[in-house]
Amino acid sequence: MTRITKAKRDKILHSERRFLEGPRSRFRELKFLFKVMWEFIKGFQKLHFTGPCVTVFGSARFKEDHPYYQTTVKLSAAISKLGFTIITGGGPGIMEAANRGAFEAGGQSIGCNIVLPHEQKENPYVHTSVEFKYFFVRKTLLVKYSYAFVIMPGGWGTMDEMFEALTLIQTGKIQEFPVVLFGKDYWKNLIELTEDMIRNKTVSEAEIKEYLLITDSIDEAVAHLKKHAIGKFGLKKTRILKPKKWLGEWFNKTS
């Protein structure tokens, strides 16, 4: 991944912040649109060749010696052995652990990094990396190529990604892909809130009971993915598509 200078990083951050502040000139809006379009094209060119993915979300703040990090490595390795590519936000913490599990198990590992005010360093356990300037582009592509979502302990960003996936499933924008919420004790307050939502009928139990699993068990999580991703969608190991140079896809393995 090419290192971005501080000046360029500040310019990127200002671009998205300014866009979200309200109306601008038509020319500036059009210019921003082309920047976003290029980000999508860049992501399509790289992620088109990944095969079925499982996206793992979680905090960037857990260190290598933390139990959640170590559990994520084991879980990711087990999922990778099912034939899935593991895709994450490409940074440290849980993201690194998930990429590491796949990487060390001999599976495919992908990182979708993001430009932030304080540089998020790409972890060393990715085969393919793509760097994004805009959160909404990155989040879209983390969903687009996945047949399942694993939510490990995390903070605001993790919950944002989790609720977006659940909302897309609930509203039928994507299919009922399995979602694993891992860590019963960590997520206990969220589980209680969800139960309150069901009692108040703001969420339907029928909408989530089939595809949402809350667990502390790696074996149970793997079985859930086997049934609701591999079994439900008839996934099989097949030949991965190759890049085509005439489409500008020869740089698939670089940022």
N, C-alpha and C positions, 0 to 999 in steps of 0.2 A: 504494500500500500504506500502510495506517495505521501510524504509528510507535507502537511499544509502549514504555510507560514502563519504567524499570528495576524498579520495584516489581512491575508486572504480569508482566514477564519472569521475575523470580525466583519468583513464584507459580506460573507455568506450569511452570518447570523443577522446582520442588519437587513439583508434582503428579505428574509422570511418575516421578521418582525415588522418591517415597514408594510409588507403586503397585508398583514393582519390588522393594521391600524385603521383601515377604511379605504374609501375610493381614492384612486390616483388617476393620472392622465391615462387615456386609452392606450397610448404608446407604451407606457410603463407596464400596464396590465398585460398587454400582448407580449412584451418582452419576457415578463415573468412566466407567462403561459408556455413559451417555447423552452425556457429553462426547465420547467416541470416536465414537459414532454420528453426532453432529452434524458432526464433522470429515469423516466419510465422505460424508454428505449434501452438505456444502458442496463437496467435491471432485467428486462426481458431477454436481452442477448446473453446474459450470464446464467440466469436461473432457468431458462428454457431447457437446459440439458441436465437437470438435477435428478430426475426421477421423482417418485412420490416422496414427499417430505413430512416430517413431524417437526413442528415449531415448538421450541422450549423457551418459555419466558421465566424471568426471575431476576433477583437483585444483582446489581454489579458490585455490591459491597462485601459479599462473603469471601473470606480468604480461603486458601487451599486447605488449611487445617480445620475448617468448620465442618460439622457433620452434614449440613445441607449441601455443601460443595461436594463432599465425598459421596453422598447418596446420589446426587445428580450424575456424577461420573458413571456410577454403576447402572443407574436407570437408563441413561443415554446409550451405554454400550449394549444393554439388553434390547433396546428398541432398534438400534442399528443392525443387530443380528437378525432382525425380522426382515431386513431389506430396505428399510427406510433411510433416506438422507436426513441428517439432523441439521436444522437451520435455526440460527439464533441471531441476536443483535450484534454478535461479533466482538463484544467487549469482555471485560473481566468478570469475576464472580461466578454466578450461576451460568452465565453465557459461556464463559471459558470452560466450566466443568462439563457442560453439555457437549460442546465441541470436542473437548478432550476425550470424553467417553467414546464417541463415535470414531475419532481419529485413532485412538489406541486399540480399538476393537477391529480396525481394518475397514470401517465403513466410510461413507462420504460425509464431510463436514463443511458447512457453509456459514459464513458470517456476513451479516448486513449491518455495517457500521454506520454511525451517524456523527456528523460534525456538531460538536457541543462547545459551549464557552470554555470549559476546561477539557482539554483533549482526552477523548476516550480512546485509549490505546487498544489496537486490535490484538486479540489473543493469538498465540502461536499455533493453535490447533485447528486451523481451517485450511481446506484444500482450495476453496474458491472464496474470494472476498469481493464485495462491492460496497463502495462508500456512498452514502446519501447525504444531501444537504437538507432535505425537507422530510420532516417526521411523517407527514401524511403519505408520502410516496413509499417510504420504508415500511410503514405499517401495512399498507395495501399489499405489498409484495410478500411480506411475512405471512399473510393470510392466503394469498392467491395460490401458492404452490403446495399447501399443506393439506393432508388428509386427517390430521389430528393436532391437538394443542395440549401441551403439558405445562401446567402453571405451578412453578416452584415458589417457595417463599420470596416475597419481594415487597416493594413499596408502591408509590403512586403510579410509576410507569408500568409496573407489572399489572396492577389492577386495571389501568386504562386499557392495556392490550387484552387482558382477559375479558373485560366487559364488552369490548368491541367485538371480539370473536363470538361471545355468547349472544350479543344483540344481532349480529349478522345471521346466526343460526336461527334465533327466535323469529326474526322477521322474514326468513326464507331467502335472504340474499345469498347465502351459501347453504350447502346441504348440511344435514345433521351429522357433522363430523364429531368424533368422540373428543371430549374434553376431560382431562385428568387434573384435578386440584390436589396437589400432593402436600401433605403435612397437616393432619387434622388439628393438632394443637396450635400451630401457628395461625391457621385460618379459622379458629373456633368462633371468633366474634363475627366473621363474615358468614359462617355457616348459620349462626343464630339469626343474623339479619335476614338471610335467605328464607329461613323457616318463618320468620315474621311476615315476610313478603307473601309467602304462600298462604299463611293464615288470613292475611288481609286481601288476598286475591289480586295483588298487583303483579304476581308471577304465578303461572300455572305449573303445578307439580308435574303434570303430564308433559309439559314442554321440556323439562329437564331430566326427568328420571331415567330416560332411555340412554342419553348420550353423556351425561355428566357423572363422573365418578370422583368421590372424595376418599382418599386412601393414604395409608402410610406404607403400603406394600408394593414393592417393585413387581413381584409376580402378579399381583392383582391388576396393576396398571398395564402390564404387558398383555395379560389375558383380555383386558378391556379393549386394547387396540387391535388385537387379533380378531375379536368378534365384531367390533363396530367400525373398523377401518378396512382391514384385509378381507374379512368375511363379507361384510355388508356391501363393499364396493368392488369385490372380486379382483383385488389387486394381485398381480403376479410379477415375479422378477422377469424383466424383459431387457432387451438391448437398449442402452441409453443413446439417444439421438446425438449425432456428431455436429459440431459447428460447421457452418458453410462460409468459406472465405468471401464469396461474392456478396454475402449479406453483412460483411464487416464483423463476423463472429469469431475470427481467429484469435482475438485477445480475450477469449472466454475466461481464462484462468488468472487474469490480472485485474487490478482495480482500475 
